[in-house]
Amino acid sequence: MVSCAKPVHENTVWSSSAIDETACVYYRRLNNQVLSNVKYAEIVSVLLRDFLTSTICRLRDASVPSPRLNAELLLMFTINCDRAYLHAHPERELTKEEVNGYNDALAERVRGVPTQYITGHQEFWGMDFVVSPAVLIPRPETEHLIETVLAYVGRAPLRLRSGQASPAKTLRIVDVGTGSGCIAIALAKELPNAEIHATDISASALEVAHANAARHQLENRIKFRHTDLLQGFESDSFDFVVSNPPYVGESEEDEVQMEVRKFEPRNAVFAGPTGLEVIERLIPQAQAALKPGAWLIIEISGTIAEEVKSLLSGWADVQIANDLQGIPRVVSARKPR
Ligand SMILES: C[S@@+](CC[C@H](N)C(=O)[O-])C[C@H]1O[C@@H](n2cnc3c(N)ncnc32)[C@H](O)[C@@H]1O
């Protein structure tokens, strides 16, 4: 990350402490002034601290969740700097271009566009991924899938099971519904000897996944395939089928955040009327593609956990792990030998 040029007072220490309502009144006025087509030249100066604070108030007024985090991320994106820079240079003056760029980004955010689609980036498993509206924004809870695979392979600090996985050099893994490629790419990084495949039904998602693999110099490690679930793969050939499939039911649509409903790809989020439709098709296909005794690992939600368990009734070692919020999140099961 490049550090921004021209700090005004390099040594100023500024703490972004809580902003009370009185301050917000002032900052709203400042924000309106900046936004109201007043020529930039007519504004005496726009200091980073003031504009950031006024933006937090503006986002809060617009009921944008985590207003401070969003205001900071969008300012970091606009002036291409890191968070430490924002906090170390509160008195830096913003240029006209920066003010305009920041306002454009904020207008998008206020309209509901997720910050990650504005900045084009999301972190997952400590790696930076490019994201576009063609792909689901990787979620932190999906990292549990990676942890689960690594635990079964025997490389994770917390072993969930022991002695049952194949050695890493022989592993064949497929990530079904790869989206941005975050799961396949994280696994390729963690398991340098594994052969990784990734599928998606969306050609535009696969383009983003390819780009991410290339950014991480892992494009030669992952074979991407444009297909429906596991169509076209050999039987009995994988050690792991891993997937974060669409699993939200259309009947639950009203409970889904507006930002997700309006801006994330529908076929990445919704599976059909009940939420089980994609998993119902994936389980038998995974059974065919897996070697005997090999693992199927799927991200799920609490809503469908019991139904998914029953769909896996003929499988061995079926277990469901919760995420950090205590919600059932990862189901794993072994194909019977
Ligand atoms: C919930 S997103 C997961 C994306 C990514 N793996 C992640 O965890 O962020 C589901 C993905 O599955 C893809 N998908 C939906 N139906 C599919 C199908 N029948 N076959 C293959 N991929 C599918 C979507 O295009 C989307 O990229």
The ligand as an SDF file (V2000), in Angstrom:
LIG
                    3D

 27 29  0  0  0  0  0  0  0  0999 V2000
  -22.4150  -18.6800   -2.0170 C   0  0  0  0  0  0  0  0  0  0  0  0
  -21.4780  -18.4060   -3.4900 S   0  0  0  0  0  0  0  0  0  0  0  0
  -19.8790  -18.9250   -2.9140 C   0  0  0  0  0  0  0  0  0  0  0  0
  -18.7390  -18.2790   -3.6200 C   0  0  0  0  0  0  0  0  0  0  0  0
  -17.3760  -18.5660   -2.9730 C   0  0  0  0  0  0  0  0  0  0  0  0
  -17.0900  -19.9740   -2.9910 N   0  0  0  0  0  0  0  0  0  0  0  0
  -17.3390  -18.0410   -1.5510 C   0  0  0  0  0  0  0  0  0  0  0  0
  -17.3540  -18.8680   -0.6300 O   0  0  0  0  0  0  0  0  0  0  0  0
  -17.3080  -16.8230   -1.3610 O   0  0  0  0  0  0  0  0  0  0  0  0
  -22.0530  -19.7360   -4.4730 C   0  0  0  0  0  0  0  0  0  0  0  0
  -21.4050  -19.8640   -5.8470 C   0  0  0  0  0  0  0  0  0  0  0  0
  -21.9470  -21.0390   -6.4640 O   0  0  0  0  0  0  0  0  0  0  0  0
  -22.1920  -20.7650   -7.8270 C   0  0  0  0  0  0  0  0  0  0  0  0
  -23.2370  -21.6980   -8.2710 N   0  0  0  0  0  0  0  0  0  0  0  0
  -24.5740  -21.6050   -8.1070 C   0  0  0  0  0  0  0  0  0  0  0  0
  -25.1840  -22.6720   -8.6370 N   0  0  0  0  0  0  0  0  0  0  0  0
  -24.2080  -23.4490   -9.1650 C   0  0  0  0  0  0  0  0  0  0  0  0
  -24.2120  -24.6920   -9.8560 C   0  0  0  0  0  0  0  0  0  0  0  0
  -25.3450  -25.3340  -10.1170 N   0  0  0  0  0  0  0  0  0  0  0  0
  -23.0180  -25.2010  -10.2610 N   0  0  0  0  0  0  0  0  0  0  0  0
  -21.8610  -24.5310  -10.0090 C   0  0  0  0  0  0  0  0  0  0  0  0
  -21.8040  -23.3730   -9.3460 N   0  0  0  0  0  0  0  0  0  0  0  0
  -22.9490  -22.8320   -8.9290 C   0  0  0  0  0  0  0  0  0  0  0  0
  -22.5690  -19.3060   -7.8790 C   0  0  0  0  0  0  0  0  0  0  0  0
  -22.3550  -18.7850   -9.1770 O   0  0  0  0  0  0  0  0  0  0  0  0
  -21.6380  -18.7130   -6.8050 C   0  0  0  0  0  0  0  0  0  0  0  0
  -20.4300  -18.2980   -7.3690 O   0  0  0  0  0  0  0  0  0  0  0  0
  1  2  1  0
  2  3  1  0
  2 10  1  0
  3  4  1  0
  4  5  1  0
  5  6  1  0
  5  7  1  0
  7  8  2  0
  7  9  1  0
 10 11  1  0
 11 12  1  0
 11 26  1  0
 12 13  1  0
 13 14  1  0
 13 24  1  0
 14 15  1  0
 14 23  1  0
 15 16  2  0
 16 17  1  0
 17 18  1  0
 17 23  2  0
 18 19  1  0
 18 20  2  0
 20 21  1  0
 21 22  2  0
 22 23  1  0
 24 25  1  0
 24 26  1  0
 26 27  1  0
M  CHG  2   2   1   9  -1
M  END
$$$$
